[in-house]
């Protein structure tokens, strides 16, 4: 009888802490990411692949051996469209905590940008909005 420590259908198992090198938090202080924070990555401009100031091309990202495959997946997915932290975690089938650490790494490397949602305290009150609508209707 062969003694397997994993299911054949599951394939190779990599523990989440191995992807983050044992870290549970990002080294970037500003990387306290909400689940609905949007992660964006810029496309390299056409014909400007040699621009050192612009975003790296896909070939340059693949050549950068300091990035894990999960980092590359996040950058390439966010180039197609802005995704929330929760969406990235679901699409990559990774825990949210791991995705937050990986996004923090990418923020530090300036490969992605994060737009945070407006805090509820800064949103206008519903009664004020209703008064504005009623005022506009009265015009």
BAGUKE-344412 format. One record per atom (N, C-alpha, C): x, y, z negated; residue in one letter. Coordinates in pm, whole numbers, padded with zeros to 5 digits, always signed. Atoms other than C-alpha are relative to their C-alpha. Last residue first. Example, Ala and Ser with C-alpha at 12.3 -4.5 7.8 and 13.67 -1.06 7.14 Angstrom:
2
-00082-00119+00006S;+01367-00106-00714S;-00077+00109-00073S;+00089-00119+00000A;+01230-00450-00780A;+00090+00120+00000A;
//
This chain:
139
-00047-00092-00103X;-03656+07418+01157X;-00081-00016+00121X;+00078-00125+00009X;-03864+07241+00890X;+00044+00101+00106X;+00132+00023-00060X;-03723+06905+00999X;-00083+00128+00001X;-00020+00010-00144X;-03372+07029+00927X;-00134-00023+00072X;-00032-00134-00051X;-03472+07142+00579X;+00017-00001+00150X;+00125-00076+00002X;-03639+06805+00508X;+00021+00143+00052X;+00087+00053-00106X;-03323+06626+00619X;-00130+00077+00007X;-00058-00044-00127X;-03106+06852+00402X;-00087-00048+00116X;+00029-00144-00013X;-03337+06799+00102X;+00056+00054+00132X;+00142-00014-00034X;-03322+06421+00155X;-00039+00146+00018X;+00017+00038-00140X;-02942+06435+00165X;-00146+00011+00044X;-00055-00110-00082X;-02934+06630-00160X;-00018-00033+00149X;+00098-00109+00003X;-03165+06375-00324X;+00048+00119+00082X;+00111+00028-00092X;-02941+06090-00211X;-00102+00113+00003X;+00117+00055+00067X;-02637+06239-00386X;-00114-00017+00100X;+00105-00095+00039X;-02333+06295-00169X;-00119-00072-00062X;+00107-00002-00098X;-02055+06036-00182X;-00107+00099-00044X;-00025-00107-00097X;-01750+06122-00390X;-00107+00007+00108X;+00011-00129+00068X;-01860+05920-00695X;+00018+00117+00097X;+00140-00042+00012X;-01924+05618-00472X;-00018+00136-00067X;+00058+00040+00130X;-01553+05600-00383X;-00143+00052-00013X;+00026-00118+00082X;-01490+05639-00009X;-00060-00046-00132X;+00138-00052-00004X;-01351+05316+00133X;-00014+00123-00090X;+00079+00040+00115X;-00975+05277+00173X;-00140+00058+00009X;+00092-00108+00031X;-00798+05290+00502X;-00092-00050-00110X;+00122+00038+00071X;-00496+05064+00518X;-00082+00125-00023X;+00054-00112+00078X;-00213+05093+00769X;-00127-00050-00066X;+00145-00019+00005X;-00006+04805+00908X;-00030+00128-00079X;+00057+00068-00116X;+00353+04740+01020X;-00152+00011+00005X;+00068-00097-00086X;+00509+04996+00785X;-00051-00064+00129X;-00075+00002-00126X;+00744+04733+00632X;-00059+00096+00103X;-00138-00039+00032X;+00608+04820+00285X;+00086+00007+00127X;+00003-00144+00028X;+00254+04807+00421X;+00141+00051-00027X;+00010-00067-00130X;+00329+04465+00573X;-00010+00151-00016X;-00129+00015-00069X;+00451+04333+00237X;-00001+00077+00132X;-00095-00088+00068X;+00140+04474+00067X;+00139-00005+00063X;+00026-00135-00053X;-00074+04303+00331X;+00092+00101-00067X;-00054-00005-00136X;+00092+03971+00237X;-00022+00138+00063X;-00147-00005+00011X;+00026+04031-00134X;+00062+00012+00138X;-00038-00132+00055X;-00340+04116-00067X;+00152+00014-00010X;+00011-00097-00111X;-00377+03809+00158X;+00038+00139-00049X;-00115+00022-00090X;-00247+03586-00123X;-00002+00102+00113X;-00121-00046+00069X;-00495+03733-00371X;+00125-00015+00086X;-00008-00146-00012X;-00781+03691-00123X;+00127+00053-00066X;+00059-00073+00113X;-00718+03317-00097X;+00024+00151+00014X;-00093-00016+00112X;-00633+03195+00253X;-00072+00069-00115X;+00028+00109+00093X;-00853+03060+00535X;+00103-00002-00114X;-00126+00072+00019X;-00691+03304+00780X;-00016-00122-00090X;-00050+00045-00130X;-01030+03422+00907X;+00128-00082-00013X;+00089+00103-00055X;-01182+03433+00558X;+00054-00055+00132X;-00012+00119+00084X;-00887+03616+00401X;-00086-00114+00056X;-00129+00063-00027X;-00877+03859+00692X;+00016-00129-00080X;+00008+00065-00132X;-01249+03927+00660X;+00130-00070+00035X;+00083+00120+00013X;-01214+03993+00284X;-00011-00075+00133X;-00081+00100+00070X;-00925+04234+00339X;-00078-00130-00013X;-00007-00019+00144X;-01135+04422+00592X;+00087-00110-00061X;+00065+00105+00079X;-01053+04407+00960X;+00013+00032-00148X;-00020-00018+00144X;-00971+04680+01211X;-00080-00106-00074X;+00102-00085+00064X;-00975+04543+01564X;+00032+00011-00149X;+00122+00014-00080X;-00745+04371+01813X;-00111+00087-00054X;-00019-00077-00123X;-00428+04503+01650X;-00125-00006+00086X;+00037-00140+00027X;-00552+04382+01311X;+00029+00091+00119X;+00146-00009+00013X;-00548+04022+01431X;-00045+00145-00018X;+00060+00020-00132X;-00189+04057+01555X;-00152+00007-00005X;-00031-00113-00089X;-00063+04212+01231X;-00072-00017+00134X;+00071-00119+00047X;-00242+03959+01008X;+00023+00116+00095X;+00144+00016-00025X;-00129+03658+01211X;-00077+00125-00041X;+00022-00023-00143X;+00230+03785+01209X;-00148-00012+00035X;-00018-00144-00025X;+00230+03811+00831X;-00031+00033+00146X;+00122-00064+00049X;+00086+03458+00806X;+00007+00151+00018X;+00106+00012-00100X;+00367+03327+01029X;-00130+00067-00044X;+00059+00134-00001X;+00618+03465+00778X;-00107-00007+00108X;+00146+00009+00011X;+00811+03779+00862X;-00045-00146+00006X;+00035-00030+00139X;+01184+03805+00785X;-00151-00010-00022X;+00011+00123+00078X;+01258+03622+01112X;-00029+00026-00147X;-00029-00040+00139X;+01184+03929+01323X;-00023-00121-00090X;-00145+00007+00018X;+01200+03786+01678X;+00042+00036-00143X;-00038+00141+00002X;+00826+03716+01674X;+00150-00018-00025X;+00051+00058+00124X;+00756+04078+01578X;+00041-00146-00013X;-00086-00048+00108X;+00983+04205+01855X;-00045-00056-00134X;-00129+00070-00011X;+00804+03983+02108X;+00094+00042-00112X;+00019+00135+00052X;+00466+04113+01987X;+00130-00079+00005X;+00073+00086-00091X;+00583+04470+02042X;-00014-00139-00063X;-00075+00104-00072X;+00689+04688+01753X;-00091-00082+00090X;+00020+00135+00055X;+00492+05001+01664X;+00074-00105+00082X;+00133+00057-00020X;+00645+05327+01779X;-00013-00137-00064X;+00095-00062+00092X;+00949+05512+01641X;-00138-00064+00007X;-00024+00048+00135X;+01207+05282+01802X;-00098+00057-00102X;+00014-00112+00093X;+01052+05337+02148X;+00021-00050-00143X;-00131-00028+00057X;+01185+05056+02371X;-00003+00113-00102X;-00043+00112+00083X;+00839+04910+02438X;+00134+00027-00067X;-00085-00058+00105X;+00715+05245+02563X;+00050-00109-00095X;-00122-00057-00058X;+00570+05137+02900X;+00094+00058-00103X;-00041+00057-00128X;+00224+05086+02752X;+00126+00071+00050X;+00043-00074-00119X;+00207+05203+02391X;+00053-00067+00125X;-00110-00073-00063X;+00253+04941+02119X;-00050+00068+00127X;-00051+00067-00120X;-00082+04859+01957X;+00122+00077+00050X;+00000-00068-00129X;-00128+05001+01609X;+00056-00088+00110X;-00135+00008-00055X;-00220+04785+01311X;-00005+00061+00140X;-00019-00035-00141X;-00523+04849+01094X;+00146-00018+00039X;-00141+00014-00036X;-00643+04702+00763X;+00011+00022+00150X;-00028+00040-00138X;-00981+04819+00636X;+00149+00002+00028X;-00100-00087-00061X;-01048+04821+00261X;+00034-00052+00138X;+00054-00063-00120X;-01368+04624+00190X;+00097+00101+00062X;+00039+00101-00098X;-01213+04375-00054X;-00048+00062+00130X;+00138+00045+00016X;-01043+04662-00231X;-00028-00107+00105X;+00093+00004-00112X;-00665+04680-00212X;-00137-00050-00041X;+00117+00048+00076X;-00435+04791-00490X;-00117+00002+00097X;+00065+00114-00064X;-00146+04823-00243X;-00110-00062-00087X;+00126-00043-00062X;-00050+05176-00346X;-00078-00117+00060X;+00091-00049+00104X;+00216+05045-00587X;-00137+00032+00059X;+00047-00133-00036X;+00386+04840-00316X;-00104+00044-00102X;-00095-00096+00056X;+00566+04545-00477X;-00040+00144+00031X;-00092-00058-00098X;+00260+04332-00411X;+00095+00097-00070X;+00030-00140-00033X;+00107+04126-00687X;+00103+00049+00101X;+00145-00013+00010X;+00086+03752-00753X;-00045+00142+00029X;+00052-00129+00047X;+00439+03675-00639X;-00153-00003-00005X;+00028-00001+00143X;+00569+03319-00625X;-00060+00128-00054X;-00125+00017+00074X;+00730+03353-00284X;-00020+00016-00150X;-00030-00131+00058X;+00401+03482-00139X;+00130-00001-00080X;+00011-00102-00104X;+00353+03190+00099X;+00039+00138-00052X;-00116+00015-00087X;+00486+02944-00161X;-00001+00106+00111X;-00112-00073+00058X;+00235+03077-00414X;+00127-00015+00082X;+00006-00146-00023X;-00046+02970-00181X;+00119+00075-00058X;+00063-00068+00111X;+00064+02604-00187X;+00002+00151+00024X;-00089-00105+00047X;+00147+02455+00150X;-00076+00076-00109X;+00058-00091+00098X;-00017+02122+00232X;+00107+00100-00043X;-00096-00040+00102X;+00076+01936+00549X;-00063+00107-00091X;-00127-00043-00054X;-00222+01786+00727X;+00095+00042-00111X;-00032-00135+00046X;-00566+01778+00568X;+00129+00052+00062X;+00077-00098-00076X;-00687+01481+00774X;+00037+00143-00039X;-00052-00007-00136X;-00410+01258+00638X;-00072+00107+00082X;+00090+00065-00094X;-00513+01339+00279X;+00056+00016+00142X;+00094-00089-00068X;-00230+01427+00048X;-00081-00081+00099X;+00042-00103+00094X;-00015+01256-00215X;-00092+00102+00066X;+00000-00136-00056X;+00008+00942-00007X;-00047+00098-00105X;+00048-00096+00100X;+00109+00608-00168X;+00012+00142+00058X;-00077-00124-00004X;+00138+00341+00096X;-00064+00101-00094X;+00084-00117+00000X;+00000+00000+00000X;+00089+00125+00000X;
//
